[in-house]
């Protein structure tokens, strides 16, 4: 920043500074000391974040929305992380714009780092949560993050999972069943699910079509009956992705309100 001209610095900071000033004046009306402290904190932090509970697609994020708030990131509070700001706060959808306090551009590597960080943070807090997110840079100096959970439309999550499962070939699906059976036998001894596993007794000799049909019914019926938990679904989904070579659950469609 020190090597830039004043004009270049103003151009860099224009990604968040006008909106931050507007927000500061509105939130700290007539409190000049608070206004100054807010702006100093933004300039000294590593990132600036705009947050809103908007459910619209990323391309339609409205920086003039009534519920938009501007903050330093990370803030010096224990609950300021991706989990506590979205799934952990039982928010169906939260959209954020992340920017560097210097207004500089993000590299592709930094975008990938952020994606991994979000996944680790939310799954580390609740690995049974049915959630996913979009993380895209609409501009070189902005990253838009839309985090949504499926608490009001849980069946959509299951549909996405099973549709992806349908892309496995016969050998991959058989390996998926083998690993799922091993896990459930190890962790669910004496529970209701053990009797349900008998449908897979001859899975090695089944055709792909029949095996997929039985697998879909098994997950749907036992999940709806609360015999399989959300954690079981997430564990099965992780198994599927490892077998298919996927690194993330990008097949989830998201929820737009």
N, C-alpha and C positions, 0 to 999 in steps of 0.2 A: 504493500500500500504506500509505503514511504517513497517509492520510486515513481509513483503515478502523478500525473498532473491533477490539479483541483477538478478540472472538467471530467477527467477519467474517474476520479473517486466519486463524484456526484453521480455519474452514469452507473457505476457499480452499485451504489447504495440505493438507487432509484427502485430496485426490485422490491424493497420493503419499507424504506424510510418514510415516504409520504403517508402510507397507510398506518405505520407505527405512530407517527406524530398525530394523525387524526384520532387513532384509538386512545392514545395517551391523554389527549385533551378531553375526550369524552369521559374516560374512566376516572380521571383525576381532576375534574373541573374545580377551578379555584384553589387547587392545592399545588402551588408552584414547586415546592420542594419535592413532592411525590412525582411530579412530572419530570423534573430533572433527574431524579434517582432512577426512574424507569428507563429513560433514554440512555443514561450512562451504563446501566446494566446491560441493555441490548448491545451497545457498542463494545462492551468488554467481554461478552460471552462468545462461545464458539459458533453457535448457530442461532438463528431467529426462526420462530415457527408461528405460522398462522393456523389456527385450529377452528373447526366448525363441525357440527353434527349433520352436515349435508349428506344426502344419499344420492345425489345426482352423479352422473359419470364424471370422470376426472376432467374432461374437456370443458365441462360446464361449471366448474368450481367458481363460486361467486365471492369475491373478496369484499363485497359490500353487504353481505348477509348480516342480519341483525345479531346472530349468535356468534359471529366471528370474534375470536380473541387472539391477541398478539402476545407472545411471551419469549423470554430467553430460553434457549435449550442447550444442554440440559439445565433445568432450574435446580436450585438448592433445596429441593423438597423430596422426601422419600418416595412419594407416590408419582413423581413425574417420569413415567416411562411409558412405553407403547402399550403395555398390558393394562396398567391402571388407567390410562386415558381412553381405553376403548372397551375391549371385552371384559376386563375386570370391573369396569364401571357400569356394566350392563347397557352399553350404548350399541344400538343395532348397527350404526354406521358412523364412523368418524373420518373426516377428510382433513388432511394437513398439508400445508406447503412448507417445506424445509429449505432454508437458505443459509448460506454462510454470512456471518456478521460483516464480513468484508465485501459481500456481494459477488465474490468470484465464482467462476464456473466450476461445476462438478465434473470429475472424470468418470468414465465408464466403470473403472475399478471402484470408485467411491460409491456409485449407485449399487453395485453388487454387494459391497460391504454393508451398506444400509439394509438391503434385503435380508442378508444373513442375520444381521443384528436384530431385526424385527422378529424374524422367525424364532430365534433363540430366546428372546425376551418373553414373548407370549407363550410359546410352548413350554418354556422353563417354569412359568408360573402356573399353567394349567394345560397339561397335555391331553386332556379329554375335551377341550373346547372345540366346537365345530365352527371354525373360522377360516377366513383367508383374506388376502389383501392384494391390492394393486400398488405398484411402486414404479412410477414413470417420471422422467424429466420433461415436462412440457416446454421448458426453456433451459438453456445451458446452465443457468444459475439458480434453478428451482427444481426441487424434487417433490412431486405430488404423491402422497401416501393415502390410500383409501382402505381403511380396515373395516371389515364387516363380519358379523357373526350371524348364525342361522337359528337363533333361539325362537324366532317367530315363523320360520320356514325350514324346519329341520329336514323335512323330506327332500327338499331341493339338494341339500348336501349329499344325502344318500344317493339320489339320482345321479349326481355328478360322479360320485365314487364308482357306482356300478356301471355307468357308461364307459368310464375309463377301464374298468375291469374287462369289459367286452373286447378291448383291443389286445388282450393277451392271447398268444397262440396256445395250442393245446398243452405243450410241454410247460410253458410258463404258468398256465392256470393250474396244472397238476402240482407244480412246485409251490405255488401260492397256497393251495389247499393243504399240502403236506406241512408247510410251516405254520399255518393257522391251526391245524389240528394239534401239532406239537405244543404250541403255546397254550391252547385251551386245555389240553390234557394236563399240562404242568401246573396251571394256575387255577383251574376250576374244578378240582376234584370234589365230588359229592354234591355239586350244584346241578340245577335243572338242565343246564346246557349239555351235560354229558350224554343224556339220553337222545338229545337232538342230533348229536354228531353221528349217529348211526346211518344217516342218509348218505354219508360219504364212505361207507364200508367198501364199496366196489368202485371208488372213483378212478382208480388206475385203468380200468377197462371201459370207462364211459366215453362216449363221443364228446367232442367239444361242445356241441349244441346242448346236449343233455346235462353235461357238467356245469355249464354256465347257468342254465335254468335252475338247477338244484341250488347252486351257490347263491343266486339272487334271492330265491325264496327263503333260503336259510337266513341270510342277513336281514332281509325285510321283516319277516315274520317274528324272528326272535328279538330283534331290536324294538319293534313296535310293542312286543309283549314284555319289554323291560328285562328279558333274560340276557340279552347282550347290552352292554352299556355303551355310552359314547366313547369311553376310553377303548373298549374293544374294537369299535369301528375305526377309530384313529389308528390303533395298533395294526389292524388288518390293512388299512390304507397305506401305512408306512411300509409294510411288507410288500404290497403290490408295487409300490414305487421303486423299492430296491430291486425287485425282480425285473421290472421294465426299464430300469436305468434312469428314471426320472429323479431330478434333484429337488423339484418343488411341485406343489399342487396347483399348477397354473391352469388346470382344466376347470376349476371352479368358476362359475359364471359371475358371481357377485350379485349384489342386491341393489337395485336402484328404486328409490321411492318417488 
